[in-house]
């Protein structure tokens, strides 16, 4: 697959790094020569310096026969114009654009983004994706990551097993005895950063990261068996009133006590006009006296989402030291993620990793519906459709046990219409089932794609 990435910033660079494993021909366009040189030194890609939306620059990048254009520059307008040029001049089939402004996004339902108007096949908004991820974490106290599948019918949740949990020190086969009314499947276990294949005789140890699948309505019941039950979150402090901070506050303010802290007084005035119940405070989130005055020790979740990584880290560390029960920190720089992960900060959110899954689902071959990237891109969770029949499909008509899965791959659940079926070995796959798979190693993705490639008889 030939892909052109427009923009070599944090999102574009992260995409280039990950897509080198997905496509044989990657070209990145950017005006910044230093960024391009850095990418070219690190990865086997081509680079072109110039304005991403200019037809001659896109032609130099090979747009004439490109399969996909991914426009992720810092400018919504450049991204949209580039997609228009790719469609009109180069007849590129798939065009993905990063669009952040609500002035454009509000027009999506009116049909602005269609081939005879503004030809963008798929819109990526990292701020919205990050906001949704953080909301799910707040809704599920104790979760490290929460991923939705099949329109929200199924969730894959990662948690850390703590001393005192009912299943710590016991084999996985006893999970059903503890919660006989709920069916679930442990999809993966990571112990000290290394994957452990979950089998009936596998013993869960304290500090294991356990990823399990269940129907969304059963998630809380399963979590309570694997770790201490945490009280529901009530008080939330959000540091940063930008797009993400505003999105979080407006989503959460009618269910939680929400405070938003921002340094910019004008921004605070705009926030106060946009929000109904959340309290807006003008100040520095790393101001010890301000946090104490706002009873940080009684805060359930402190979320740092400014556009400054250092400010997010410092305010989170301060909030944690002053008694905040949990801190969630937005980090753009991958080097910082490696540095602080697993320390005092409970959960690190990477916009690049959050965005990656949304784009990968449009790159995956086979009948892949949803992709979630996790563990900084090393592992993946995939939702794939089983099409065809016993004669034409590699999975339809077979039991889970009979499917020749790549090493390190687990089928966790099957969604059949509105029914959620946990994937035990004797479950048979039917046509049009949606299978939820967990891949410990992303290198196995092509083998999974091959399993779910649509039979030629469907075309």
N, C-alpha and C positions, 0 to 999 in steps of 0.2 A: 504494500500500500504506500502511495506517495502522498505525504502530508506537508503542507506549508503552514508554519506557525508565524503569525504576525505579532511581534512584540517579544523582547528578550528580557523582560522584567522578572519578578519573582514567580508569577504564574507561568509565563512563557518558558522560563528556564526550567522550572519543575516539570512542565509538560515535555519539553525536549528530553530531559533525563529519562523520564518514564516511557516515553513513546519510542525511544530507540530500541526498546525490547518488543514493541508492538508492530513497527513498520520498518521496512528496509531502506526507505528513502525519506529523510527528514531534512527540511530546509527552514531556517529561521531568518526572518527579516527584522531589522531594527536600525534606527539612526545612530545608535551608540556603538562605536567601533570596539570600545573596551569590553562591553558586555558580550558582543559577538565573539571576540577573540577568546574570552574566558570559556564560553560554551564550546567553541571549536577545539580548544585545548583539552577539555574534559571528555567530550563525547564525539562519536563518529557521525557528525552531521555537517551539512553545508550551511553557509551563512551568506547573506546578501545585505550590504549596507544601503539604506535608503528609506524613503517614505513608504510605509507599508501599503498605503492605498493607491500608490501611483502604478498605472498599468505597465509601464516599462520596467519598473522594479519587480513587479510580480512576474512579468515575463522572464526576467533574468533568473528568478527562483524556480522556473519551470512550471508555471501555472497552466500552460497549455494542456498538459496531460496529468495534472494533479487530481487525486481522488477526493481530497478534502482540504479546505482552508479553515484554520482556527485563528480567529482575530481576537487577541487578548492584549492589545495595547492599552495604555492608560486613558485613551480617548474613545468615548462611545461613538462619536461621529466618524472618526477614522475607521473604527471597526465596522460600522454599518456601510460606509462607502466602499470599503475593501470587499465586503461581501457582495455589494452591488456590482463592482467591477468583475469579481470572480464569476458571477452568474452571467452577466451580459456579454463580457468580452471573452472569457475563457470557458464558459459553460461548465463550471465546476459543479459536481452533483451535490456535495455536502458542504454546507457553510455554517460554521459555529461562531458566534460572536459573544464577547463579554460586554454586557450592557448593564450599567449600574444606575443610571438616572431613572427615577420614578416617572419623570415627564415622558419618557419613551415607554417604559414598562407598562404604564397605565393604558397605553394604546394597544397593547398586545391582543386583548379580547376583541378589539374593533377590527382586527384583521390587517394591521399595519405590516406585520412580518409574514408576508407571503410572496411567492415568486413574481407576481405581477405588480407588486408594490415595493416593499423592502425585503429582498430575498435572503432572509436568514432562516435556516432550517431549525436551529436550536439556539436558545439564549442561555448564556451562563452568567449568573449573578452570584459571585462568591459571598457577598454580604448576606444575601438571603439564605444561601446554603448553610453558612456558619450560624446564622441566627436560629435556623431550624434545628441544627445539631445541638446547640446550647440549650434550647427550650426542652428538647427530649431528655437531656441530662438532668435538668432541673426537675422534670416530671418524674424521673426515676432515680431517687436518692440512692447512692451507692454504686451506680453504673459508671464504667469507664468510657463506654461507647454504646450507642443505641442506633441500630440501623433498621429501616423499614423496608418491607418487601410486599409484593402483591397488593399494592394500594393500601398498605397499612394493616393488612390482615395478620401478618407474621412479623415478628421482630427478632433480630439477632442482637443479643446483649452481652457485653463483656464486663465482667466484674472481677474483683480481687477477693479470693477466699481468705478469711481471717480466722485466727484462733477462736475457738468457741462455736464455730458454725457446725450444724448437725452433721454435715457430710465430710468435713475435714477429717482425714484419717480413715475414711471408709471407701469401699469400692463403688464405682459408678453404677453397678448393677442394682445397688440398693436405693437408687434415686426414686424409683417407682413406689417402693415401700413407704418412703417418707411422704410423698404426695400422690397417693393412689388415684385421686380424682383429676389429676392434671398430667397430660402427656408432654414430654419435652425431650430434647436430644442435645447432648453436649457435642458441639461441632469441633471444638479445638481447645487445647490446654497449652499455655506457655509457662514454662518453669525456668526462672532465671534467664528469660529471653529466648529459650530454646523450645521448639514445639514438641509436645508429647502427644502421641496418637491416642485418642480417647477410645478405650475398649472397656468391656464389662469389668475386667479385673484391674483397671487403672485406679489408683488411689489418689484422691485429691489432697494436696498438701497446702498448708498455710502459705499465703503469698502467691499461690498459683493465679495466673490470669485465666479465667474460665469463660469461654464464649459458648452460649447456649441459645437454641432456637425454641420458640414456643408461639402459640397463638397469642396475639397482643393482649387479649383479656386475661391470659394466664401468667404474664411476665412477673407481676409482683409476687405471686404465690411461689414461683420458682426461686426468685431472688432471696426470699426470706429463708429458704432452705440452705442456700449456699453461703450466706453471710449473715452478720447481725442485722436485724431489722432496724433501719434508720427511720427516725421520725420524719414525717412529711416536711418539706421545706415551706417556710412561711415568709421569712424576711430576706430580701435580695437587695444587694447594693451593686450597682453597675457603674464602673469607672470608665467614662468615655461616652459622650453623647453624639457620636457620629452616626452613620447609617446603621451600623450593627447595634449600637447602644439604643437608638431610637426604636429600631425594630423589636429588640428584646423587651424594652419597657412597654411598648404598646401591646405586645402579645401577652405579657405577664401581669400587667397592672391590675386587671380585674380579678385575678386569682391569688395574688401574693401582695405583700407589702413591699413596694419597690421604691428605691431611691436611686437617682442618677446624679453622678458627680461629673462636672466638666469645668475646665479652667476658663473657657471663653464665656464671658457674660452675655454677649449677644446670642451665642448658641444656646445658652441656658434659657433666654427669653423665648427663643423659637421652640425649644423643647417644651417649655411650660404651656405654650399655646397649642402644641400638638397632642399633648398627653392629657388624659382625663383625671386619673387618680394618683399617678406616680409623683413623688416629691422630687423637685429638681434643685440641686445645690451647686452654687458657683464656688469652686475651690479646687485644690490639688488633692487627688486621691492618695497621694503618698504623704499627706499632712497628718501626722500622728494625732494631733489635737482634734482635727476634724473627724477622724475615724472614731476616736473615743467619744466625742460628743454625739455621734450618731449610733452609739452603742454597738460597735463592731463586734464585741464579744457575744452579742445575742444574734448576730447575723448568721443565717444558715448557708448562704452562698454569696461569695464575693466574686464578681465577674469583671475582669480587666480587659477592655476591648478598645483601647485608644489605638491610634495609628503609630504609636511609638513603642517598640518592643521593650526597650529598657525601662520605660515608665510602667508598662504592664507588669514586668517582672518585679520591680521594686515595690510597687503598690501591693501586689499579691503577697510577696514575702512579708511585708509589714502587716497586712490584714491577717495573715495566718498567725503571725507571732502575737497579735493582739487578741486572738481568740475566735476568728471566723472559723466556722465548722468546716467549710470546704472552699477552695479557691479554684477558679477556672481562668486560664490565662491565654490570651490570643498572642501567638508568636508567628511572625512572618519569616524570620531568618532561620533556616534549617540548622545552622550551627548552634543557635541558642536552644533549639528544641533538644538536640543531643546533650547539651550541657546541663539543662535543668530537669529533664524528664526523670521521674522517679525520686525526686527530692522533696522539698517542703511543699512545692506546688502540686496539687492533687491531679489536675487534668490540664494538658496542653492542647490547644486547638490550633491547627495549621490550616489556613485558608487554602493553601496550595493542595494539600492532601484532600481536603473536603471537596474541592472543585474537580480534582482528578477523576473521581468515580463517575461524576456526571458526564464527563467527556468520554471516558472509556466505554460507556455503554453504547456510544454511537460509533465506536471504532471496532468493537468486538465482532468477530465473524460468528456464524452460527446464530441461533435464535436467542440471543442474549437480550433480556429485558431491562435488568437493573444491575449496576455494578457499584460496590462500596469498596473503597481502598482503606486498608487499616494497617496498623503497625508500621507507619511511615512508608507505605507502599510495598512492603515486603509480602503481605498477604492480601487476599481478596475474598469477598463474598459476592456470589453471582446468583442472579435469578435467570433461569433459562427455560424456554418453552420446549416441550417434547411434541414434535409434529410427525405426521406420517402414521404408519401402522407397523405390525410385527415384521413385515417383509422389507420395508424401506427404511425403518429407523433403527438406530443402534441402541435405543433405550426403551421404546414403546413395547409393551408386552413382556418386559423382563422384570424380575424382582430386583430390589435394591442390591441384594447379594450377588446377582448374576451380572450386573453392569460392571464392565471393565474400567474402573476409575483409575486415573493417574495416581501415583504415590502421593500421599499427603492430602488427598481430596476426600471430603466427606459430604454426603447428601444428608441434609438435616431435616428437611420438611418438603412436603408436596402440597400445593394448593390446587384443589380441584373444584372449580366454580367458587362457591362461598365456603367450602369445607377445607379445613386445615388438617392435614394428615402427617403426623410425625413419622419420619422415614425409618422404620425398623426393617430388618433384613428381608422379611417375608412380604413386604408391601410391593404390589405390582404397579408399574407405571402405565398410565393410559394416555392416549393421544390428547393433546391440548392441556395436559398437566403442566403446572409451573413448578420446577424443582429449584430449591434453594441449596446452593453448594458453598462450601467453605474450602478455599485453597490456601494451605499453609505457605506454599511456594508459588509465586506468580509465574515462574518459568514453565509451569505446567498448563498455563492458560491455553496455548494452541491445541493441546490434546483434548481439553474440555470443549473447546469450540468445535473440534471435529466431531465429537460425540453428538453435539446438538445441531449440526449442520442440517438444514432442511433437505429432504430427499428431492431429487430432480423431478419426480412425478408431480410435485406441487406447482411447478412452473409451467 
